[in-house]
Structure formats: C-alpha cells, structure tokens
C-alpha cells in the first residue's frame, strides 16, 4: 500500500524525537516481520524535527517572553528499489545515506529550516546528514544527545543556507526579539539575491534545538547569527543608509548578546544600537546644479560613531536618531568658497530608496516626543536663493557663527520643532 502514514521515531536514551512520513513509497512487511518502506519509483523520505530555535525578549522589553519556532523538515530523495526499515536505526541509517532536497525553495516542497524564529532557510541541493545511528555512550555511562550535522554535497564543510521567506510575525512580541522586523528584511534580501548564500560555520540539528553560526552580506544589509542549543548567543544586523538631509552614507548596527548577570546569574539578551558614519565628508562639487538653493559644496559630520541609540519603531524606513527619546545632536561643518559654517543639528537615518517627499515632511516636523501634540502646519517661506521653514508662527534660519548652538536656534536639551531644511528634492545634492 502507499506509505501515507506518519510514524513517531523515539529513543529516550539519547533523546531521538522525530516524525517520519513519505511520498511515492510503498509500505510492506519485510522478511523479518519488520514494516518497511520501499521505493518503486523515485520517492521521498520526509523527517520532521522538533523546533530548532526559541525566540526570546531582550532586556528592557515590556515583558519577558519566549516563542518556539515551528518544526524543521528534511526532505530526502529515495531512489527506486531503496528499502527503509521502519525502526529507529533503519530511519537514521537512511538519513545518513540519502541526499537532501534543496529545491524548489518553498516550504513543504523541499528541506526547510525555521531558524531563527519565523525565518525560513533552504539548504544546498544534495546536501547530506551525518549522525550516529546508535546511542553514543561513553565508558562512564554518559550518553550524548543525538544530533545531525548538515554538510555540503561533496565536502566536509557545513552546507550553506539560503533565506527565502518569512512567516507572519506575532506583534508586539516580535518587536521585543533581537531581529524583530529584521526577519522580513533578511527574507526579502535572500529572495532578491537567491545566489548569495549564508556562509555557515556550524549547522547541527537536534531534538533540543540547533547549533548554528552563519553570516551573509547583501548590498544594503548584513546579518550574523549564532545559536547554541536553540538559544540565541550573538546577533548582528547592519542596515546601510544615508543621513538626511545631507546624504552622507552611514550604517546602523544592532548587536544583541547573551550576557550573564553576576548578581542574579541569569544569562539574558542585551541589545545595543550604534550608528557608524561611513562617509564623514561628502563633496557635492563646485559646479553642482544645487548651488542656488544650497550654497555649500562640502559637508563634514561629527561624531562618526554614536552609541547607544534608541531602536527605531517597527517597520520604519526612516527615523530620527535619538537616545532616551531625545535627538542626538551632530556637528556639521559646511564649506563654501573657503568659508566653513558650523551647524548643530539632529539628523534622520534613512534606508536607501526611501521616498524623498516623506523625508522632507519628516524632517520639517522635527524630532518630537510621542506625548507631544501634533506639529502646527508648516509653510515654506521663500527668501531669495534659500528656502526656510516655519512652524507655530516662528521662522528658523541658519546663521554663520563660531558657536554651534547659535546656528540651530536650539540647544541639545531643547530639540527643535522645526528647523532650516536644506532642499532635498531628487535632483539636489543631499539625496542620491
């Protein structure tokens, strides 16, 4: 008969806990009276493992919670005539010999790992498993947890993996996890760059969670993740973008690490957000088209490293750079015809490709606390070659001065409601 049944594969001595199923195989009773699956044509053996990851809230979240990932499924190609005894050792022996199915990269149609929580990874096509078929017990009676290594098709190295999709996130819990909305970004970049693998240093699966270490760099995003026995140890997510309104390139880096508290002995996840200005000096050029509205040909920004910062709201492509809810003030040295004008301003970090009209509106509104009322309507004032913005009946402008605080019309303890906004239309220098 067709092998449509699911069977639990359990071995308490080394914590083997699997579910096996198949397609294209026939079930029969072998000569020794053992039930077995046999492939009359090309079939597939499917092994479902327990969740390989547990998502946890970072320190400082409204509540401390955790969520297990969904099951991980390994699909194996079974050639015609191959026989799989339906015993623990028979199934594990088959998984050691058969090749994994890596394509198409679609859940349910090929090997799929949910690692970390809500992120789906594919393995290399024809990757293989390596694991003990019998319990590994030492001379002093200690038995190791059963585990399987996912190896590359033709080398002892670990198989690369490929992010290809994400599952729906549970909010607000997802916002408290190390990656949060970053899961969607990683999945989207992996889908857009299917030939870019995650380089893997460790990929071991077990009934108690995975050991995983990997990293990948996409054009605008970098991701590094280390998991030990299903628990996060280190996560780094780097997002490239620009500082609005001037356009200097920068990156935000979120690093989450598990650290022991020496008092409580609890090892919790701690997150730090850092800004790295990768283009401190931006030259617009003397003959640029923008000179009538923006007279500076060079802008230098200080400081180039700012930490810690507040994490932006979930789903935000652009946000004010703040610390403890207050805007971070940057020193801007704007050069024009040999003169240097110092400015003291807050800046917006924006992912590349963010709508410029949205950024102009965001910057014109200024960095405001959530509890404050909505900003007053703004109207542009044209004063010769410059464009200024006013709000609440007060006009702000740039003035040349040796004191940075006087150029912005505010102090760091009094964030502006609005300020001088250099024109940042698609054709101007502050945005590319």
N, C-alpha and C positions, 0 to 999 in steps of 0.2 A: 504494500500500500504506500501511498505518497506520504513522505515524512512531514507532517504538518504539526505534530505535537511539539510543545515546549517541555524541556526537562531541566530540573534544577541539578546542578553539579556541586555537591557539597563534600568537603573533607575537613572536619573540625581540627585535626591535628596541626595543620598549617594554614587554616583559615581560607581554604579554597571555597569561593562562593560565586558561582557563575550560573547563567541561564543559557541553554543552547537551543537553537532552532535551525531550520534549514529550508532551502528551496531547491527543487529539482533532484531530490534524493528519495530513494525508496527505503522503507523500513522493513526489516525482516528478522527472523530468528536465526542466528548463526549455528554452526555445527556444535558448538559447546553449550548451546542453550542461551547464549547472551544475545540480547537485542542489539541490532547494528543498523547503521545507515550505509547504503551503497549507491554510488552514482552510476546511473545507466547512461546518462549523457553528461554534459558539464553541469555541475550543480554548485551549490554554495552552502558553506557552513557559517552560521552566524552565532557569535558568542557575545552576550551582553554582560558587562561587568558592573559592579556597584559604582555609585558616584565616585569620581576621582578628585573632586575638589569641594571645599566648603568655603563659601564667601562669608566674610566677617566684617563687622563695622569697625572703622578706625576709631582711635581715641578722640574724644571730643564730639562724637556723634550724639544726637538726642537720646538714643537708646542703643544698648549693645545687643546685637542680634547676629544670627547666622543662618545661612541657607545652603543646603546641599545641592550640588549640580545634579543634572539628570544622568541617566545611565550612559555608559560608553559602549559602543557596538563595534566589534571587529568582524569584518566580512572576509571569508577565505574562499578562494577558488578551489573547487573539488574536481579533479579530472575524472573522465569516465573510468569506471571499474574500481575506483578507490573505495575502501571499506573503512568505516569509522565505528569501532565498538562503543556502545553506549555505557561506558564506565568512566570513572574519573581519569584513570591513566590513559584510556583509549582516546578521550576527547583532548587531553593535554598533549598526547603524542601527535595527534593530527594537527593541532595548532602549531606545533614545533616544525612540522614538515611542509605545511601548505603555505601558499603566498597570499598576502593580504590584497584586498581590492581597494584601490585608492581613488578610482574614478567611476562614474562622474562624481564631482564634489557636491553631493546632495544628501542630506540626512535621509537614511532609510535605504539608500541605493548603493552605498559604499561604506567603508570603515569611517566612523565619525567619533571624535573625542569631544566631549564637553569639558574643556579645560582651558582657561578657568571658567567659573560660573557664567553661563549664558553665552559663551563664545564657542563656536563650533570649528574644529580643526580637522583637516584631512591629512592623511599620511601619504607617503610616496607609494605609487602603484608598484605592486610586487614587493613591498616591504615584508619583513618577516618577524616572527616572535621567537624569543629564546628564553626558556624557562625550564626548571626541573619538573620531571613527570612524577616523581615520588617525593615524599616529605624529606627535607634536608635537615637531618638531626645530627647535632654534634656529639662527641664522645661523652660529654657530661649531661646529655639528655635535653639540650635546648634545641627547639625546632624553629627554623626561620619561617617568617611569613612568606607564603607563596607569592611570587611576583614574576612578571614577564617583561622583558626588555623589547622595545620596538626598534628594530635595526633596519638599516638601509638594505636595499635589494642585494647588493653584491659587495659589501664591505662590513667590517666590524663596527663602523660608526653608527650612531643613532640615526634613525630616519628623520628627515626634515618634515616639518608640518606646514600646513597652509591654511590660514584663516579664510573662511569663505562665507560665513553667515553668523548672525547673532539671533538669539531668542528674545522674546519680549521681556523687558526689564520690569521688575516689581518696584514701584515707587511708593513711598520715599526711601525704602530700604536701599535701593541701588545707589542712591546719592551718597550713602554713608560708606560704601565699599571702596577699596583702593582704586579701581578703574572707573566705576560709575558709568557715565555716558561714553567713556573711552572704549568700552566693549563695542559699541556701534561703529566708532571711528576705525578701530582695528579691523573689524569685519569688512567695512566698506573699502578700506585700502587693500585688503587682501583680495577682495572681489575684483577691484580695478587693476590689480597687479598680480594675476594668477601665477606668473612665472617667478615671482620673488618669494623664496621660501623663508620660513623662520629657521635660523640656524640653531640646532639643538645640541646641547652638551649632555643632557640626560632626559630620558623618556622611559620611565618604568611604571607599570600599572600593577595595582594590587587590589585586594578587597578592602583595604584600609586607606585607599587614596593613592595618588600618583606622586612620583618624584619627577619633577620637570624643571628644566632650565633651558631657556631659549631667548633669542633676541632677533629683531628684524628692524631694518631701516627703510622706510618709504620716503618719497621726495619731501613730504611735509610732516612726517610723523615717525617717531622711533619708539619701540616697545621692547622692554626687557622684563622677564618674569621668572621667578624662582619659587618652586613649590616643593615642600618636603612632606611626604605622607599626607597629601591632600590639603596642607595648610600653607598659606602664603608666608614667605620669608622676606622677599625683596621684590618690589615692583617699581619700574621707572617708565614714565610716559612723557616723552618730549614732543611738544607741539611747536612747529615753526610758524612764524607770522611776522607782522610788522607793528611798529609803534605809530599810532595815529596821533596827530595829523601829519607828522613829518615823513614817515615812510621808512625809517631805519629798521633793518631786519633784526629780529630778536626771537628768542625761544622761551617758552615756559616749560619748566621741568618739574613734574610731580614725582617725588620719591617716597615710597611707603616701605618701612622696615619694621620687622618684628623685634622688639626690644624688651628685655627683662627689666621689671621694676625691682630694684634692690630691696625695697621695703616690703612690698606685697608678694614678690616672687612671681607675679603674673607677667607673661610674655604677650604683650598686646601690640597692635599695629599702630605705628605713628607715621603721620604724613607731613611732608614739608613741600611747599610750593616755592620755586625760585624762578626769577627772571634773569636771563642771560642776554645782554645786548650784544649780538654778534656783528653788528655793523655800527660801531660807536660814531663814526664820522660818515656822513652822506654828502657827496658832492653832486649838485644839480647841474653845474656847468654855467658859464658866464652867458652863453648865447641861448639859454633856455627860453621857451615861449612864455613862461610864467612870470617874467620879471616885472610886469606892470602891476600884478596883484600880490606878488610875493618877492620882495627885493633881495632876499638872501640867496647866495649861491652855495653855501655850505652850512650844515648843521651838525654840531657835535653834542652828544648826550652823555651825561654823567648822573649817577654811577652806572657802571656796566654790569654789576651783579647786585641783585636785590633779593634778600631772603630774611625772614619768611614772608609770604604773601597769603592773602585770603584766596581760597579756591573759588573760581567763578561759578555762577549758577549753572545748573544742569542745562545742556543744550545751547549754551551761549557761544556764538562765534566771535563775539567781541565784548570786551568788558573793561571797566576801569581797573587799574592796578591799585589795589587797596591793601592795607594792613590793619586788622582790628576794626574794619569798617571805615577807616579814614583813608583818603587818597594819598598815595606816595608821591612826593614832590621831586621832580627831576630838574637838574640844572642844564639848561640849553645854552650853548654858545653858538649864536647865529652870526655868520660872517657875510659882509657885503662891502665890496670895494675897499678892502683893507680894514674896515671897522668891524669890531666884534661886539654884538649886543647880547648881554646876559639875560636870560629869561628863567623864571622859576615856575614850572607848570606841572600839573598832573597829565598823565598820558593814558591812552587806551591801547590795549593789546588786541589785535585783530588777526584772525586767520586769513590767509591769502584767499582772495576771491569774495570776501565779504562785500555786500552792496555798499557803494560809496555814499549814496543818499542816506542810508541807515546810519552810517558812521558820522556823517555831518550832523544829523539830528541828535545822536547820542552825545557827541562832543559838545554841541551847543547847549545841551541840557546841563552839563557839568556833573561831577560826581556827587550824588545826593544820597543821604541816608534813607533807608526804606521807610522809616517812620515819618519823614517829612512830607508835606503836601506836594501835589504835582507842581512842576515849574510853571511860571507865568508864560503866556505866549511870547514868542520871540519874533523880532522883526529885524531884518538886515538894514543897516544904515550905510549908504554909500558916501564915502568921504574921499574923493579923488581916486588914486590908484589902489587904496586899501579897502577892505571890507571888514566892518566891525559888527559885533552882535550885541544886542542889549536885552535885558530881561528885568522885569519888575520896575521899569522906569529908569534903570541905571545903565549907563553905557560904559563898557570896559574897552581899554585900548592898551597897546604896547607902548612903552616909553623907554628911551635909552637911558640907562643909569648904571652906575657901578655897583648898586645894591640889588642883588637878585630879587629880594622880596618886593621891591618897589615896581618891578616890571610887570608883575602879575596882578597887582592890586589886591593881594590877599596874603595871608601867612599860612604856614602849614597847619596850624590849628584851626583855621577858618577856611575850609575848602570852598572854592568859588561856585556860585550857582550858574554862572556863565563866564566866558572869558573871550579874549581875542582868538578867533578861529582862523588860522591861515586857510585860504581857499584850498579845498582838496577835491576838486572835480576830477573826473577821469583823465583829463589832459594836463593836470598840474603836477608839480614835482613830488608832492607828498604821497603820492599813491601810484603804484605800478601794478 
